[in-house]
Amino acid sequence: MSRFSSAPSLRATVLAAAVLLLAAGSHAATIDGPWQKGASWTTFRAGYAKSLEGGAPNGMAGFGIGFSHMLSNRVNLGFFVHYELLGKFGEASQIEIPVTAEYAYIVKWNTALRPYVGLGLGAFYHKNYQTGADRTDLLPATLIKFGADAPLDLHNVLGFDARVAWVGNDDEIVDPVFGKPKPTSQRWSVKLCYSRVF
């Protein structure tokens, strides 16, 4: 199986994000409410997720939920939990549940689109399943993220989120399917987002 056979899924996710943001932003350039100090967001995400580890399977999909709060009209802090199927080789699969605390800085443009960049820290619950040597670990991680959001109205926001995480591994263990991990490996994901703002 080609290492890049999941590229159509990634392209579809990115294209859908672009179309949704353009549609959302076409009539909402003056809506600032979701980014006002004190606003709280509940965010749902779904899209593509992949490990860049040498023996990792092709990327698959993930989804998540998070809660964040605007500390100012440019800064928010949040807590997120995702479930990610990083990929499969036959019946064997790699699964992760990242739990992260995240900071984001929002850039205000003269359009409805609000790009952001951010950082995060967390723990990734990692599971190798049906490999003949099933194993679970809680792994430390740091991440950088970027994305953009556009409001539908004062309480509903569409967006996309892309991130790269550096995850520490137990590099003494050799898995019969996925091999021996490096001390640190990367994960990346691109997800569509819907947020409800209170």
C-alpha positions in Angstrom: 0.0 0.0 0.0 1.4 3.4 -0.9 2.5 5.6 2.0 0.5 8.5 0.4 -2.7 6.6 -0.5 -4.6 8.7 2.0 -3.8 11.9 0.2 -7.3 12.2 -1.3 -8.8 12.2 2.2 -6.5 15.1 3.2 -7.2 17.0 0.0 -11.0 16.6 0.5 -10.7 17.9 4.1 -8.7 20.9 3.1 -11.0 21.7 0.1 -14.1 21.4 2.3 -12.5 23.7 4.9 -11.8 26.3 2.2 -15.4 26.2 0.8 -17.0 26.4 4.2 -14.9 29.3 5.3 -15.6 31.2 2.1 -19.3 30.6 2.4 -19.4 31.6 6.1 -17.3 34.7 5.6 -19.2 36.1 2.6 -21.8 37.8 4.7 -20.2 38.1 8.2 -17.3 40.5 7.9 -18.5 42.7 10.7 -19.3 40.1 13.3 -16.9 40.4 16.2 -19.0 38.9 19.0 -17.4 35.4 19.1 -13.9 37.0 19.8 -15.0 39.4 22.5 -13.3 39.1 25.9 -15.2 36.7 28.1 -16.7 34.6 25.2 -16.7 30.8 25.7 -16.5 28.4 22.9 -17.5 24.7 22.6 -15.7 23.3 19.6 -16.3 20.1 17.6 -13.6 18.9 15.2 -13.4 16.1 12.6 -10.9 15.3 9.9 -7.6 13.7 9.0 -4.9 12.5 11.4 -1.5 10.8 10.8 1.7 9.7 12.5 5.0 10.5 10.8 6.8 7.7 12.6 8.8 5.5 10.2 6.7 2.3 10.7 3.4 4.1 11.0 0.4 3.2 8.8 -1.2 5.5 6.4 -3.2 8.3 8.0 -6.9 7.9 8.7 -9.3 10.0 10.7 -10.0 11.7 14.0 -12.5 13.8 15.9 -12.6 15.8 19.0 -14.2 18.3 21.4 -12.9 21.2 23.2 -13.7 24.1 25.5 -12.0 27.5 25.3 -12.4 31.0 26.7 -11.4 34.4 25.3 -9.1 36.1 27.7 -9.0 39.1 25.4 -10.2 39.7 21.8 -6.9 38.2 20.6 -6.1 35.4 23.1 -7.8 32.3 24.1 -7.0 29.3 26.3 -8.6 25.9 25.9 -8.8 22.3 26.8 -9.3 19.6 24.1 -9.7 15.9 23.8 -9.5 14.0 20.5 -9.8 10.4 19.3 -7.6 9.6 16.4 -7.2 6.4 14.4 -3.7 7.0 13.0 -4.0 4.1 10.6 -4.2 0.3 10.1 -2.1 -2.5 8.7 -4.6 -5.3 8.2 -6.2 -5.9 11.6 -3.5 -4.0 13.5 -4.2 -0.4 14.3 -2.6 2.6 16.0 -5.0 4.7 18.1 -4.4 7.8 20.1 -6.4 10.0 22.5 -4.6 13.4 22.8 -5.6 15.5 25.8 -4.2 19.0 25.5 -4.2 22.5 27.0 -3.8 25.0 24.3 -3.1 28.7 23.8 -4.1 30.6 20.6 -3.4 34.1 19.3 -6.0 35.4 16.9 -5.2 37.8 14.1 -7.9 40.3 13.2 -8.2 41.0 9.4 -10.6 43.3 7.7 -12.6 40.3 6.7 -14.7 37.7 8.5 -11.8 35.2 8.5 -9.8 35.2 11.7 -6.6 33.2 11.4 -4.8 32.0 14.5 -1.6 30.4 15.7 -1.0 28.6 18.9 0.9 26.2 21.2 -0.1 23.4 23.4 1.0 20.8 26.0 -0.5 17.5 26.8 -0.6 13.8 27.1 -1.3 11.3 24.3 -2.9 8.0 25.3 -1.3 5.7 22.6 -2.5 2.2 21.8 -1.1 -0.4 19.4 -4.0 -2.9 18.9 -4.1 -6.4 17.5 -0.4 -6.4 16.7 0.5 -9.6 18.6 2.1 -7.4 21.3 -0.7 -4.9 22.2 0.5 -2.0 24.3 -0.8 1.2 25.7 1.3 4.2 26.9 0.7 7.7 28.1 3.1 9.9 26.2 4.1 13.5 26.8 3.6 15.9 23.8 4.0 19.5 22.7 2.2 21.0 19.7 2.0 24.0 17.4 -1.3 24.8 15.6 -2.7 27.2 13.1 -6.0 27.6 11.5 -8.8 30.1 10.8 -12.4 30.7 11.8 -15.3 32.6 10.3 -18.7 33.4 11.9 -22.0 32.3 10.7 -23.6 34.6 13.3 -22.9 35.7 16.8 -23.1 32.2 18.2 -22.0 29.8 15.4 -18.5 29.6 13.9 -17.0 27.4 11.2 -13.3 26.8 10.8 -10.3 24.5 10.2 -7.5 23.5 12.5 -4.1 22.1 11.5 -1.5 21.0 14.0 1.8 19.2 14.4 2.6 17.5 17.7 6.0 16.2 18.9 5.3 13.1 21.0 7.8 11.4 23.3 8.0 7.6 22.9 9.3 4.6 24.9 12.0 3.7 22.3 13.0 0.5 24.0 9.9 -1.4 22.8 9.8 -3.1 19.4 6.3 -3.7 18.1 6.0 -6.7 15.7 3.9 -4.7 13.2 4.8 -1.0 13.7 8.5 -1.5 14.6 10.6 0.4 17.1 9.7 4.1 17.5 12.2 7.0 17.7 12.5 8.8 21.0 10.3 11.6 19.6 7.9 11.3 16.7 5.5 13.7 15.0 1.8 13.6 14.5 -0.2 15.9 12.3 -3.8 16.5 11.6 -6.2 18.8 9.6 -9.7 19.0 10.9 -12.9 20.9 10.1 -14.4 22.7 13.1 -17.8 23.9 14.3 -17.9 26.1 17.4 -20.9 27.2 19.5 -20.1 30.5 21.3 -21.7 31.5 24.6 
